[in-house]
Amino acid sequence: MVTTETWVFLVYRMPRQPSTPRISVWRRLKRLGVAQLGDGLVALPYDAATKEQLEWVAHAVAEAGGEATIWITTPTVRRFGRNLAAGLAGERAAEYREVIRRTEDALASGAGEPHRLMRTLRAMQRRIERRDHFPPPERVEARSAIDRLAIRFPDKITA
């Protein structure tokens, strides 16, 4: 179970050149939805899955000639963990709002290519949910908006 009490930190350093491994690690961290605490310092709420994911990133860093350490930690003040969680939730909320906006635009305009749009929106939703450790209310709103689009164009959209 994910809580705001315990966190897994990845502390890492990578060589500047070549840049490809550094970019690959950065993209992987973005897909995981990490909290960027500083240069070479990221965090995720602790559970077995997030620990394993950051261990894989640490392995990639080491393979690229860098150094990486994994830490399991508890903030000394609970507020720090809650603030970290709120920051992650806020980032995901902004992403969900973009899904909602695109869905509402499609509903208002009549959805030119509903098949393609539905696939795109559902894919966006799945990508966000994979890195959504502290679901904001916008998560439910985004799902609902996509469902409204599917209802609006039932004969044109297949699941």
Secondary structure, DSSP 8 states (H G I E B T S, - for coil): ---SS-EEEEEEE--SSSHHHHHHHHHHHHHHT-EEEETTEEEEE-SHHHHHHHHHHHHHHHHTT-EEEEEEE--SSHHHHHHHHHHHHHHHHHHHHHHHHHHHHHHHHT-SSHHHHHHHHHHHHHHHHHT-SS--THHHHHHHHHHHHHHHSTTT---
